[in-house]
Amino acid sequence: MPLRAWLLVLLCTFLPAAPKAIWVWETETLRLLDDRAFETRALGLLKAHGFRTLYLYANDYRGRNPVLNEREAYRALLGRLHGAGFRVEALLGSLPLKTWEYVLPERDQPARDMLQHVLDYNAAAAATERFDGVHLDIEPYALDSWNEHTRERLSQLFLTRSKEWVAMVRRAGGDPPRGLTIGAAIPFWYDGFEVAWEGARKPMNAHVQDLYDYVAVMDYRNRAEGPDGIIAHAREELAYGAKLGRPVVLGLETGAAEPAKVTFRHLGPRALAREMAATRRAFDREPAFAGFAIHHLRAWLDLIEPRAAPSATTRADRP
């Protein structure tokens, strides 16, 4: 084994593992509710691989909205997740619901309702059954109208909506660490353009980081090193997070996605572990570095236990 590989093995052995979170989308959230055997298997694998935070879907899907209509089952699930040692955040954002449209003024009501349903659920639940935070995955760049000429205006709409969402959480749950946290998933390329908003012109990522308690940067590359690698694409967000004193989580893709460089799907779990370790080494002294988030549960299970079913393609690499 080359010397560098041996050094990486030693690093992985003696450095504490970086915190890990995982996105749990619609289908897998309902499976966790409906299938105790799947729950036992999935949670066992997640714990064995060091995951401690779940972004658990908490909105409507195919006529079911457990936060609204299956609260008893949902409370029981969150109670079991907390009992197993997991932190659970309500994941809001949906491809079928086209939630990227929620930044638009004409979508005010569903944008507010989506979050209010989670806040109402928490208000009625016992302490062990509540969400610990809210995680928003709202991607305005998925709008058909997004382009280099419209992106500033659409980004301003997203920021205004975000300010409203953060205010809703603050009113309901107080400020962290006593109450609910609220974080947002953002693509790494938000640091590549500036937006004028509320009297300040700065990179888009900086505006978002100013608002939210943390960000999860969708740092979708399958190599740590190099100018187009995980490390390079995260530096601006980590530097700004350190300035604010707010954490930055690095998201990595394991599902079917194009181009191939954005995902570990075809490289396997060893490559994922290797590149995470290299990234961990690079950012060991970065105060804002708060670990990794893996996209997403179904894809990650396929990665470590391959099966025939394909995973959904990501949208996060859209420029």
Residue pairs with C-beta under 8 A, 6 or more apart in sequence:
1 9
8 274
8 277
8 278
8 281
11 277
11 280
11 281
12 273
12 277
15 280
15 281
15 284
17 50
18 276
18 280
18 289
18 291
18 292
19 52
19 53
19 249
19 290
19 291
19 292
20 49
20 50
20 51
20 52
20 53
20 291
20 292
20 293
20 294
21 51
21 52
21 53
21 54
21 55
21 216
21 249
21 291
21 292
21 293
21 294
22 46
22 51
22 53
22 54
22 55
22 293
22 294
22 295
22 296
22 297
22 300
23 55
23 91
23 137
23 251
23 293
23 294
23 295
23 296
23 297
24 32
24 54
24 55
24 56
24 57
24 91
24 296
24 297
25 57
25 91
25 296
25 297
25 298
25 312
26 57
26 61
26 62
26 94
26 96
27 61
27 298
28 42
28 57
28 296
28 297
28 298
29 56
29 57
29 58
29 61
29 66
29 91
30 61
30 64
30 66
31 38
31 39
32 38
32 39
32 42
32 56
32 77
33 66
33 70
33 73
33 74
33 77
39 77
39 80
42 297
42 301
43 81
43 84
43 86
45 301
45 304
45 305
46 54
46 86
47 84
47 85
49 304
51 86
51 294
52 85
52 86
52 87
53 86
53 87
53 88
53 89
53 293
54 81
54 86
54 87
54 88
54 89
55 89
55 90
55 91
55 135
55 137
55 293
56 78
56 81
56 88
56 89
56 90
56 91
56 131
57 91
57 94
58 66
58 67
58 90
58 91
58 92
58 117
58 118
58 121
58 131
59 65
59 67
59 92
59 94
59 97
59 99
59 114
59 117
60 68
60 94
60 97
61 94
61 96
62 96
64 70
65 117
66 73
66 74
67 74
67 90
67 117
67 118
67 121
68 117
68 121
71 121
71 124
71 125
74 121
74 129
75 125
75 126
75 129
76 129
78 88
78 125
78 128
78 129
78 130
78 131
79 126
79 128
79 129
81 88
82 88
82 128
82 129
83 128
87 132
87 133
88 131
88 132
89 131
89 132
89 133
89 134
89 135
89 181
89 183
90 118
90 131
90 133
90 134
90 135
91 135
91 137
92 99
92 114
92 115
92 118
92 134
92 135
92 136
92 137
92 138
93 99
93 136
93 137
93 138
93 139
93 185
95 312
95 315
97 110
98 142
99 114
99 138
100 138
100 139
100 140
100 141
100 142
100 143
101 107
101 143
102 110
102 111
102 114
102 138
102 161
103 111
103 138
103 140
103 143
103 154
103 157
103 158
103 161
104 157
105 157
111 161
111 164
111 165
112 164
112 168
115 134
115 165
115 168
115 169
116 168
118 131
118 134
119 168
119 169
119 172
119 173
121 130
121 131
122 130
122 131
122 172
122 173
122 180
123 172
131 180
132 180
132 181
133 176
133 180
133 181
133 182
133 183
133 213
134 165
134 169
134 180
134 181
134 182
134 183
135 182
135 183
135 184
135 185
135 216
136 162
136 165
136 182
136 183
136 184
136 185
136 212
137 184
137 185
138 158
138 161
138 162
138 184
139 185
139 187
139 315
139 316
139 318
140 146
140 154
140 155
140 157
140 158
141 151
141 154
141 187
141 318
141 319
142 315
142 318
143 154
145 154
146 154
151 193
152 193
152 195
152 196
155 195
155 197
155 204
155 207
156 195
156 196
156 197
159 195
159 197
159 198
159 207
159 208
159 211
160 197
162 184
162 208
162 211
162 212
163 211
165 182
166 182
166 211
166 212
169 179
169 180
169 182
170 179
172 179
172 180
173 179
173 180
174 180
176 213
181 213
181 214
182 212
182 213
183 212
183 213
183 214
183 215
183 216
183 249
184 208
184 211
184 212
184 215
184 216
185 215
185 216
185 217
185 218
185 251
185 293
185 316
186 204
186 205
186 208
186 215
186 216
186 217
186 218
186 237
187 217
187 218
187 220
187 316
187 317
187 318
188 217
188 218
188 219
188 220
188 233
188 234
188 237
189 233
189 319
190 203
190 204
190 205
190 208
191 203
191 204
191 205
191 206
191 236
191 237
192 203
193 203
193 204
194 201
194 202
194 203
194 204
195 201
195 202
195 203
195 204
195 207
197 207
200 207
203 236
205 215
205 217
205 236
205 237
205 240
206 240
208 215
209 215
209 237
209 240
209 241
209 244
209 246
209 248
210 244
212 246
213 246
213 247
214 241
214 246
214 247
214 248
214 249
214 290
215 237
215 241
215 246
215 248
215 249
216 248
216 249
216 250
216 251
216 293
217 233
217 234
217 237
217 248
217 249
217 250
217 251
218 251
218 253
218 295
218 314
218 316
219 230
219 233
219 234
219 250
219 251
219 252
220 251
220 252
220 253
220 257
220 262
220 263
220 295
220 314
220 316
220 317
221 228
221 229
221 230
221 233
221 261
221 262
222 252
222 253
222 260
222 261
222 262
222 263
222 264
222 267
222 271
222 275
223 229
223 230
223 261
223 275
224 230
224 231
224 275
224 276
224 278
224 279
224 282
225 231
225 278
226 232
228 261
230 250
230 252
230 275
230 279
231 278
231 279
231 282
231 283
234 248
234 250
234 279
234 283
237 248
237 288
238 248
238 283
238 286
238 288
238 289
239 288
240 288
241 247
241 248
241 287
241 288
242 286
242 287
242 288
244 288
245 287
246 288
247 288
247 289
247 290
248 288
248 289
248 290
249 290
249 291
249 292
249 293
250 279
250 289
250 291
250 292
250 293
251 292
251 293
251 294
251 295
251 316
252 264
252 272
252 275
252 276
252 292
252 293
252 294
252 295
253 262
253 263
253 264
253 265
253 295
253 299
253 314
253 316
254 263
254 264
254 265
254 272
254 294
254 295
254 296
254 299
254 300
254 302
254 303
254 311
255 263
255 265
255 295
255 296
255 298
255 299
255 302
255 311
255 312
255 313
255 314
256 263
256 265
256 299
256 310
256 311
256 312
256 313
257 263
257 265
257 313
257 314
257 317
258 313
258 317
259 317
260 266
262 314
262 316
262 317
263 314
264 271
264 272
264 275
264 303
265 299
265 302
265 303
265 311
268 303
269 303
269 304
272 303
276 292
279 292
283 289
294 300
295 314
295 316
296 311
298 311
298 312
299 311
299 312
302 309
302 311
